[in-house]
Amino acid sequence: MSTEQLIKIFGAKAAVHVRFSGELRSLASKLAAGLMLPEFSIQPREAPPHDEIGSVEALGWEVWLEKSDAVQSFQYTLKMETTHSLEESFHDQMHDLSPWLARYVSSICKTETLISGTQIVFSRGNPERLD
């Protein structure tokens, strides 16, 4: 492998929708425990509508949890991105780990997840098509 290939930096991102009928704080606690993350910080969003958003940083990742009505019956969106990846994002050098995150969260946290932008749902780690 050449030196140029070794120093080319890539970041990573992921986005999934989560089916969870409880409150944001309850889901944040469940995810933090299951994924072995520090507690989510729950704060009002800076921009309108000023609803609550959860965030946490761990091992070079920024993670956000927010209420969402983008997909019917999936009440929350979980997004994550490697920190300090602005240049990589600008140059389209971000690996999309959404399928892995959907399966992982579904398996570990025993909840249903949907890969953002798809019709693929994971239930207890098993993929299905959304009807």
Protein Blocks (a to p, Z undefined) as FASTA:
>chain_A
ZZklmmpccddddddddddfbdfklmmmmmmmmnopacddddddfbdehiacddddeehi
acdddddfkbghiabdcddddehilmmmmnopaccfklmmmmmmmmmnopadddehiabd
ceehiacddZZ
